[in-house]
Amino acid sequence: MTPEPRRSRAGLGLLVLACVTIITLDARHGAFSSPVNPLRAAVAAVLGPVEAGATAALRPVISVPGYFGDVADLRNENADLQAANSTLQARLRAADANRHRDAELSGIAELADTSGYEVVPAQVVAIGPAQSFSRTVTIDMGTSSGVQPDLTVVNADGLVGRVVSATSMTATVLLIVDGKSTIGGRLGQSMELGFLYGDGGVGDDGVLELSLVDHTVSPLAGDTVLTWGSRNGAPYIPGVPIGEVVSVRASPAELTETATIDPYVDFSSLDVVAVVTSVKPGSTSNQANGESR
């Protein structure tokens, strides 16, 4: 056996003997009077800062799993909050639309009560050209609800148009601003009669042109225009507000004056309308004879 292994064994034996001696002394004298206490304090003084530094250095690494868990929780919470916010915004928009429809329906009900006509409320579900007309809308009421062609269509603001065709569940309404629409109208102040023609525009561009039967009468700016009415109330009943005179221009060639009428109805935002189906029993409403188509 070489001297090197013998030295190793001797060193190991001495180390074991030293450990047994220290443990025996420490156990015999108790925790407070042990002669090993100074050695223990010295080791703690040396290793304590090293242990604290190692703990501080390893703390970010040890906390990585918790960090990622917190981030995932925050992301989930943020997604839930965004979904709740979207839901609240949708409810607010729906509430605004419902309030608008309620106001329209209230206006239509008041119009029906004061005019003495039975009406069928309907909602506009489509807008676009139909048949040979360029300005029409589709409503969600048809023949099954009593809606037939050549019936007057109104909303809370005034005259919308007339029904030109109907199926069992829907109907097509020709707007009064269509270029092929002609309506018998009456000035509110002088009661003078005339005819209104659409120009095909909607929104701010949608206007009507009024030409009076008596060319010697001049319309006045600010005067209101109502429906003259048709024979048997088809397609237009009398007395429905149409619009207001905003300007008057002369035509020297024909010695006549033509008035531009701003409709009361906003045709770019049509929603709830009503189809006039009949006169209420006992109503005193009288229909004037005119020619509107």
Long-range contacts (C-beta under 8 A, 24 or more apart in sequence): 100-271, 101-271, 101-272, 103-156, 104-155, 104-156, 104-271, 104-272, 105-272, 106-156, 107-155, 107-156, 107-157, 108-154, 108-155, 108-156, 108-272, 108-273, 108-274, 110-156, 111-154, 111-156, 111-274, 112-274, 112-280, 115-237, 115-239, 115-240, 115-285, 116-279, 116-280, 116-283, 116-284, 116-285, 117-237, 117-276, 117-277, 117-278, 117-279, 117-280, 117-283, 117-285, 118-276, 118-277, 118-278, 118-279, 118-280, 119-154, 119-274, 119-275, 119-276, 119-277, 120-145, 120-146, 120-147, 120-274, 120-275, 120-277, 121-272, 121-273, 121-274, 122-147, 122-171, 122-272, 122-273, 122-274, 122-275, 123-271, 123-272, 123-273, 124-270, 124-271, 124-272, 124-273, 125-170, 127-270, 130-164, 130-165, 130-172, 131-164, 131-165, 131-172, 132-180, 133-164, 133-174, 133-178, 133-180, 134-178, 134-179, 134-200, 135-174, 135-175, 135-177, 135-178, 135-179, 135-181, 135-198, 135-200, 135-202, 135-267, 136-161, 136-164, 136-172, 136-173, 136-174, 136-175, 136-178, 137-161, 137-172, 137-173, 137-175, 137-270, 138-170, 138-171, 138-172, 138-173, 139-170, 139-171, 139-173, 139-273, 139-275, 140-169, 140-170, 141-169, 141-170, 141-171, 141-275, 142-166, 142-167, 142-168, 142-169, 142-170, 142-171, 143-167, 143-168, 144-168, 144-169, 146-275, 146-277, 147-171, 147-275, 147-277, 148-277, 150-234, 150-235, 151-234, 151-235, 151-275, 151-276, 151-277, 152-227, 152-233, 152-234, 152-235, 152-236, 152-237, 152-240, 152-275, 152-276, 153-273, 153-274, 153-275, 153-276, 154-240, 154-273, 154-274, 154-276, 155-265, 155-270, 155-272, 155-273, 155-274, 156-272, 157-241, 157-264, 157-265, 157-266, 158-240, 158-241, 158-242, 158-243, 158-263, 158-264, 158-265, 159-183, 159-227, 159-236, 159-240, 159-241, 159-242, 159-263, 159-264, 159-265, 160-265, 160-267, 160-270, 160-273, 162-235, 162-236, 163-235, 163-275, 171-275, 173-273, 175-202, 175-267, 176-208, 176-242, 176-263, 176-265, 177-201, 177-202, 177-206, 177-207, 177-208, 177-263, 177-267, 182-292, 182-293, 183-208, 183-227, 183-228, 183-236, 183-242, 183-292, 184-227, 184-228, 184-229, 184-230, 184-236, 184-290, 184-291, 184-292, 185-210, 185-225, 185-226, 185-227, 185-228, 185-242, 185-261, 186-225, 186-226, 186-227, 186-228, 186-238, 187-212, 187-219, 187-223, 187-224, 187-225, 187-245, 188-223, 188-224, 188-225, 188-226, 189-220, 189-223, 189-224, 190-217, 190-223, 192-217, 192-219, 193-228, 193-290, 194-219, 196-225, 196-242, 196-261, 202-267, 202-268, 203-266, 203-267, 203-268, 206-263, 206-267, 206-268, 207-246, 207-260, 207-261, 207-262, 207-263, 208-242, 208-243, 208-260, 208-261, 208-263, 209-258, 209-259, 209-260, 209-261, 210-245, 210-258, 210-259, 210-260, 210-261, 211-256, 211-258, 211-259, 212-256, 212-257, 212-259, 215-254, 215-255, 215-256, 215-257, 218-248, 218-257, 219-245, 219-248, 219-257, 219-259, 220-245, 220-248, 221-245, 221-246, 221-247, 221-248, 225-261, 227-292, 228-288, 228-290, 228-292, 229-287, 229-288, 229-289, 229-290, 229-292, 230-287, 230-289, 230-290, 230-291, 230-292, 231-287, 231-289, 231-290, 231-291, 232-287, 233-276, 233-279, 233-287, 235-292, 235-293, 236-290, 236-292, 237-276, 237-285, 237-287, 238-286, 238-287, 238-288, 238-290, 239-285
